[in-house]
């Protein structure tokens, strides 16, 4: 790939806090040419996040903006925003980024920031979703990808994948099956966005020019 070809590709900045398995799924989709985009930076709020090593292995700039170094959430978000904007991304991808973002930060990226959440939203917002599903003896669980809005895990949902809850499930086994679905659908939704098929208009998801009245479902 020539430099001119590379710079023409849609630019992604991926934010992580942990192992970065969803980051890896996007890297793999780009390598396999299923996704025509480039990850221009991976940023973590934790210096020991393994996802930073994944980025380095893929020769992607790996950056830490440690939230502990800031006196307030707003100051951290401002520094994070400056770092992101220096890479001029077309899309910001939250891939296990475990920080609650301030409304000003979210508004700055309205319509160009995605998040993945391990539940069938609007069910089970927040953390510990797998154990909460088991505690409630729910029959099914899953994962949602949504546009980010100021409401925590409350943005319009784009796509979901469901998994059955088995009698033998533990939080760990359930998480593993959900994560397998995450790795399938996140690159797909990113692909929709970079191809111009996916947009946020007001509080509605538009796919191929039509209002998505309910989340797309991966079967």
N, C-alpha and C positions, 0 to 999 in steps of 0.2 A: 504494500500500500504506500503510495507516495504521500509526501507531506501535505500537498494540496488536497488529496482525497481525504486524508485524516481530518484536516481542519474543517472540512465541509460536513462532517458527521455531527449529528445532534450531541450535545455535551451534557453529561450526567455528573452530578456530585452526589456521592452516597455517604450518608451519615450512619454510624454504627456505635454500639457500646460494648459489643461482645465478640462472639466467635465469627460472625460474618458469613454464615452459611448462605443466606439469601444474597449477599454480595457475590459469593462464589457462583451462585446459579446465574447471575447476570453476566459475570465475567465469562462463564462457560458458554452462555448463549451468544455472546459477542464473538468468541473464538470460533464457534461453530457456524458463524454467519447467519444465525437465526434472528439476530438482532443487529440492525445497522445503526450503531451508536458508539460513542467512546466515553469511558469513565475518565474524567479529567482529574478527579481527586477523590480520596476517601478520607473522611474526617471523623475522629472519635473523641469523645469526652473522657476516655480512659486510655492512658498510655499503654496499658498491658492488654488491650483488646486484641485477640488473635486475628481479627479481621484486618488489622493494620499489616500483619505479616502476609496475609493473602494478597493485599494490595501491592506490597513490595515484591512479592513473588511474580506478580503480573506487570511489574514495572509501571505502577500507578503511584503518583505522589500520595504518601501516607502521612497524615497530619494529626497532631493531637492538640485540642483546645480543651484543657482541663478545667471543668466547671469549678473545681475546688479553689482555683486561683482567682476567683472573682467574688466580690462582696455581695452581689445580688444576682438574681436570675436575669434581670434586665441587662446588666453589664455583660454577663456571659453571652446572652443571645446577641447582643450588639457586636461583640468580638467574633462570634461564630458567623454572623451575617456578613461581616467584612471579609472574613476568610473565604466563605462560599462565593461571594460576589467577585472576588479577585479572579475566579476561574470562569466567570460568565456562563453559568450553566443554563441550558434550556429547561432542565428538569432536576429537582432535588428529590432524591429517593431515600426515605427513612427505612433502614433495614435493621431493625432491632436497636434503634436509638432510644435509650431509656431516659429521656428527659421530657418534662412537661414544658412546652414552648410558650412564650409570652404572646399575647394577641398581636402586638405590633410585628413581631417576627413572622408569625403565620400570615398576616395580611400582606406583608412584603412579597410573599411567594404564592399568593392566592392563584389557584389554577395551574400551578406548576410545581406542586409538592405532593408526593404520594406517601402513604404509610401502609404497612401491613400489620394486621392485628390477629392474634390467635383465638378468634371466636367468630361465631356467626352474628355479627353486629346487626341490630343494636343490643344483642344479648352480651353479657359479661364484658362490659367495658373495664378498663384498668388491668390489674396484674393478677397472677395466679389463676388464670382462666381454666387450665386443665383440671386442677384440683376442685375448683368451684363447680365445674360441670359434673365431676364424679360425686361430689357431696350432694348435688341436687338430683342425682340419679337420672340425668338427662339421657335421652336415647341417641342423640346425635350431637356432633361438635364440628368444628371446622375453622376456616380462616377467611378473613375479609381483607380486601384491598380497597382503600378509599382515598379520596382527596382530603387533604388536611384543612381543617377549619379551626377557629379558636376553641370550639367545644372539644374536650378530650374524647378521642375515639368517636367523634360525632359527625364527621364529614360524610358527604354522600358516598355510598358504597358503590364500587364499580364492578367487582367480581368476587365471588365466593366459591369455595370448595368445601364439600361436606364429607365427614367420615362418621361411621357408626361408632357408638360407644359400646365396647364389648364387656361382657360380665367379668372377664379376667383383667381388664385394663387397670393400670396404675397411672398416676399422673405422667410418669416418664414414658410409658409405652404409648399413651394417648398423644403426648407431645411429639413423639417420633413420627407417628402416622400423619399428624397435622402438618409437621414440618416438611414431609415428603410432598404434600400438596402445595405448600408455600413455594417450593422450588420450581414447581411447574407453572403456577399462575402468575407469579410476580414478573418474570421476564416477558410473559405474554402481554400483560397490561402495559408495561414499559414500552413494548413494541407498538401497541396501539397508539400510545401518546406520541412517540417520536415519528410515527408515520402520519401524524396529523388527524388520526381517526377519532381521538379521544379528547374531549374538552370539558371544562366546567363553565357553565353559563348560569350566573346567579347561584342558586343552590341545586342546580340540576346537572346530572351527568349527560353529556351528549356523545353518542357513539355513531359514527358514520352519518352525522347530521340529524339524528333522531334522538328524542329524549329517551334515556334508558329508564323505563318505568319501574323496573326491579333489577337487582344485581344480576349480571351475567353469572351463570352457574357452570363451573367446570365439572364434567361428568367423567 
